[in-house]
Amino acid sequence: MPNTPGADVRQSPYASKLASLEPEGIPALALAALALLDAINAGKVVATEPGSRALLESLYLLQDALHGASDALPAALAGFLSTVEGASHG
């Protein structure tokens, strides 16, 4: 990923979790994430609490970056991880 100010995902605890996966686990994780994104897009996952809504909103931005311009991906990923980590500690 390109260097984007404020988008250093290496500091996220999720980066170490990803690094600990066996290579066979990465496609399984990607498939689960894609299925979750499809469920969210289809309205099968609904957020009623403000914190949960913020997570979904940041996930939409990340999904747009995944399917769009790759230069938007680092900031979208950092924003999503920041929102997740803030929700976990809030």
C-alpha positions as CSV (number, residue, x, y, z in Angstrom):
1,M,0.0,0.0,0.0
2,P,1.2,3.5,-0.7
3,N,2.2,5.7,2.2
4,T,-0.8,7.8,3.3
5,P,-0.5,10.1,6.3
6,G,-2.5,8.8,9.2
7,A,-3.1,5.5,7.4
8,D,-0.5,3.2,9.0
9,V,-2.4,0.0,9.4
10,R,0.7,-1.8,10.7
11,Q,0.0,-0.3,14.2
12,S,-3.4,-1.9,14.3
13,P,-3.8,-5.1,16.3
14,Y,-5.6,-6.6,13.4
15,A,-2.4,-6.4,11.3
16,S,-0.7,-8.9,13.6
17,K,-3.8,-11.1,13.6
18,L,-3.7,-11.2,9.8
19,A,0.1,-11.9,9.8
20,S,-0.6,-14.9,12.1
21,L,-2.9,-16.6,9.7
22,E,-1.7,-19.6,7.7
23,P,-1.7,-19.0,3.9
24,E,-4.7,-21.3,3.5
25,G,-6.7,-19.2,5.9
26,I,-6.5,-16.0,3.9
27,P,-8.9,-17.0,1.1
28,A,-11.3,-18.2,3.8
29,L,-11.1,-14.9,5.5
30,A,-11.6,-13.0,2.3
31,L,-14.7,-15.2,1.4
32,A,-16.2,-14.6,4.8
33,A,-15.6,-10.8,4.4
34,L,-17.2,-10.8,1.0
35,A,-20.2,-12.7,2.2
36,L,-20.6,-10.3,5.1
37,L,-20.3,-7.3,2.8
38,D,-23.0,-8.8,0.5
39,A,-25.2,-9.3,3.5
40,I,-24.7,-5.7,4.6
41,N,-25.4,-4.4,1.1
42,A,-28.6,-6.5,0.9
43,G,-29.8,-5.0,4.1
44,K,-29.6,-8.2,6.1
45,V,-27.4,-6.6,8.7
46,V,-28.9,-3.5,10.2
47,A,-27.3,-1.2,12.7
48,T,-29.5,0.6,15.2
49,E,-26.9,1.9,17.6
50,P,-24.7,4.9,16.7
51,G,-21.5,3.0,17.2
52,S,-22.6,0.2,15.0
53,R,-23.9,2.6,12.4
54,A,-20.5,4.3,12.3
55,L,-18.8,0.9,11.7
56,L,-21.1,0.1,8.8
57,E,-20.6,3.6,7.3
58,S,-16.8,3.2,7.4
59,L,-17.2,-0.3,6.0
60,Y,-19.1,1.1,3.0
61,L,-16.2,3.5,2.4
62,L,-13.7,0.7,2.6
63,Q,-15.8,-1.4,0.2
64,D,-16.0,1.4,-2.3
65,A,-12.2,1.8,-2.1
66,L,-11.7,-2.0,-2.7
67,H,-13.7,-1.8,-5.9
68,G,-12.5,1.6,-7.0
69,A,-9.3,3.6,-7.1
70,S,-6.5,1.8,-5.2
71,D,-5.1,5.1,-3.9
72,A,-8.2,5.5,-1.7
73,L,-7.7,2.1,0.0
74,P,-5.1,2.9,2.7
75,A,-7.1,5.8,4.1
76,A,-10.4,3.9,3.9
77,L,-8.8,0.9,5.7
78,A,-7.2,3.1,8.3
79,G,-10.5,4.8,8.9
80,F,-12.4,1.5,9.2
81,L,-9.8,0.1,11.6
82,S,-9.8,3.3,13.7
83,T,-13.6,3.1,13.9
84,V,-13.5,-0.6,14.9
85,E,-10.8,0.0,17.5
86,G,-12.7,3.0,18.9
87,A,-15.9,1.0,19.1
88,S,-14.0,-1.8,20.9
89,H,-12.6,0.5,23.5
90,G,-15.5,2.9,23.8
